[in-house]
Amino acid sequence: MVPLAEAPAAPADTLPQLYPVLAACWQPPAGLGHGEVQITARFALRRDGSLIASPRIVFTSGAAGEARNRLLRTTLRALKACTPARITPDLGRAIAGRPIGLRLVYRGTR
């Protein structure tokens, strides 16, 4: 679930630890409303945690029209701002060049 209260302090050493590192930069764009919104980005990282190429958005739900466009832009900006990700050398060797999917779920305002 996003947004996160704060970014993890230590470098990620596993994939489950990597996801919060990347999600910590994401904040939902204004105007998403009360419903659940989901977005999934696919990308690859180098050994140093930097992006290999521009991430691709492969799934969205819960937002349409201009709200969806804001969601896409916000997500891509967040991934670029959060990289290079703080990862250990071991994780860097394990994930370098391999596709990663990051799913962000926003439950809406309550």
C-alpha positions in Angstrom: 0.0 0.0 0.0 1.2 3.5 -0.8 2.1 6.1 0.1 4.6 5.0 2.6 5.3 7.0 5.8 9.1 7.0 5.1 11.7 5.3 3.0 13.6 2.3 4.4 16.9 3.3 6.0 19.1 0.4 4.9 19.9 -0.7 1.4 17.7 -3.4 0.0 19.2 -6.9 0.1 16.2 -8.8 -1.2 13.3 -8.2 -3.7 10.8 -7.8 -0.8 13.0 -5.1 0.6 13.4 -3.4 -2.8 9.8 -2.7 -3.3 9.4 -0.3 -0.4 12.6 1.5 -1.4 11.0 2.2 -4.8 7.5 2.8 -3.6 8.7 5.4 -1.0 9.1 8.1 -3.7 5.5 7.7 -5.0 2.7 10.0 -3.8 -0.7 9.8 -5.4 -1.6 12.7 -7.7 -4.3 15.0 -6.6 -7.9 14.2 -7.6 -7.9 10.4 -7.4 -10.9 10.4 -5.2 -12.2 7.8 -2.8 -11.8 4.6 -4.8 -9.0 2.2 -5.1 -6.4 2.9 -7.8 -3.8 0.5 -9.0 -0.8 0.9 -11.3 1.9 -1.5 -12.3 5.2 -0.5 -13.9 7.8 -2.8 -15.5 11.4 -1.9 -15.7 14.9 -3.2 -15.2 17.8 -2.0 -13.0 21.5 -2.1 -13.4 23.8 -3.5 -10.7 24.1 0.0 -9.2 20.3 0.3 -8.9 19.9 2.8 -11.8 17.2 2.3 -14.5 18.3 0.6 -17.7 15.6 2.3 -19.8 12.4 4.2 -19.3 9.9 2.2 -17.2 6.7 0.9 -19.0 3.3 1.2 -17.4 1.7 -2.2 -18.0 -1.6 -1.9 -16.0 -3.8 0.7 -14.4 -7.3 0.6 -12.8 -9.5 3.0 -11.0 -8.5 6.2 -12.9 -9.6 7.4 -16.3 -9.0 10.4 -18.6 -6.9 13.1 -17.2 -6.7 11.5 -13.7 -5.1 8.4 -15.4 -2.6 10.6 -17.3 -1.6 12.3 -14.0 -1.2 8.9 -12.4 1.1 7.7 -15.2 3.2 10.8 -15.1 3.5 10.8 -11.3 4.5 7.1 -11.3 7.2 7.5 -14.0 8.6 10.6 -12.3 8.7 8.8 -8.9 10.6 5.8 -10.4 13.1 8.2 -12.0 13.5 10.1 -8.7 13.9 6.9 -6.7 16.7 5.5 -8.8 19.4 4.6 -8.5 17.8 2.6 -5.7 19.8 1.9 -2.6 20.6 -1.8 -3.0 23.4 -4.1 -1.8 26.0 -5.5 -4.3 24.5 -9.0 -3.9 21.0 -7.8 -4.9 22.5 -5.8 -7.7 24.1 -8.8 -9.2 20.9 -10.9 -8.8 18.6 -8.4 -10.5 20.7 -6.6 -13.1 18.9 -6.6 -16.4 16.0 -8.7 -15.2 12.4 -7.4 -15.5 10.9 -6.1 -12.3 7.2 -5.3 -11.8 6.2 -2.8 -9.2 2.5 -2.7 -8.3 1.3 0.4 -6.4 -2.1 0.3 -4.8 -3.8 3.5 -3.4 -6.9 2.9 -1.3 -8.2 6.4 -1.7 -9.1 9.0 0.9 -11.3 7.8 3.8 
